[in-house]
Amino acid sequence: MALEDKISNKIEDAKGKAKEVGGDITGDDSLKSEGKADQASAALKDGIESVKDAAGKIKDKLTGN
């Protein structure tokens, strides 16, 4: 996974956590839900990047790189 992707995903996750907490504090369920969705999106992107990394490693082993 590229460093930029890791940083971007961590920022998206942090924003989501902030929105969720803000929604909790203010009683804004919509903001809370938006925060949870942002966190889920960041986690999904992390998972996809991990699969890409693993596939690349397998390819390298099979091709002798």
Legacy VTK file of the C-alpha trace (Angstrom):
# vtk DataFile Version 3.0
C-alpha trace
ASCII
DATASET POLYDATA
POINTS 65 float
0.000 0.000 0.000
1.326 3.381 -0.910
2.130 5.682 1.975
-0.215 8.310 0.549
-3.095 5.815 0.621
-2.359 4.848 4.222
-2.285 8.485 5.285
-5.461 9.288 3.355
-7.303 6.353 4.915
-6.146 7.289 8.434
-7.316 10.872 7.887
-10.701 9.663 6.614
-11.024 7.381 9.646
-10.110 10.198 12.048
-12.644 12.530 10.417
-15.261 9.817 10.755
-14.486 9.342 14.439
-14.704 13.095 14.995
-18.082 13.239 13.247
-19.351 10.303 15.291
-18.266 11.924 18.558
-19.711 15.256 17.447
-22.981 13.538 16.670
-22.976 11.877 20.091
-22.329 15.165 21.866
-24.937 17.154 19.945
-27.490 14.374 19.621
-27.251 14.584 15.823
-27.887 11.029 14.657
-27.281 11.981 11.026
-23.773 13.277 11.794
-23.095 10.204 13.915
-24.158 7.916 11.056
-22.067 9.891 8.577
-19.056 9.421 10.838
-19.602 5.684 11.047
-19.929 5.526 7.259
-16.647 7.423 6.835
-14.919 4.979 9.168
-16.347 1.994 7.306
-15.213 3.465 3.992
-11.671 3.945 5.305
-11.598 0.376 6.630
-12.821 -0.981 3.290
-10.147 0.960 1.413
-7.502 -0.403 3.809
-8.745 -3.922 3.139
-8.652 -3.472 -0.615
-5.113 -2.097 -0.464
-4.040 -5.051 1.706
-5.420 -7.500 -0.855
-3.584 -5.652 -3.629
-0.347 -5.812 -1.624
-0.767 -9.539 -0.985
-1.523 -10.219 -4.653
1.594 -8.308 -5.654
3.728 -10.336 -3.265
2.315 -13.597 -4.622
2.967 -12.432 -8.174
6.549 -11.525 -7.256
7.137 -14.966 -5.715
5.701 -16.738 -8.735
7.750 -14.702 -11.188
10.929 -14.856 -9.104
11.129 -11.146 -8.333
LINES 1 66
65 0 1 2 3 4 5 6 7 8 9 10 11 12 13 14 15 16 17 18 19 20 21 22 23 24 25 26 27 28 29 30 31 32 33 34 35 36 37 38 39 40 41 42 43 44 45 46 47 48 49 50 51 52 53 54 55 56 57 58 59 60 61 62 63 64
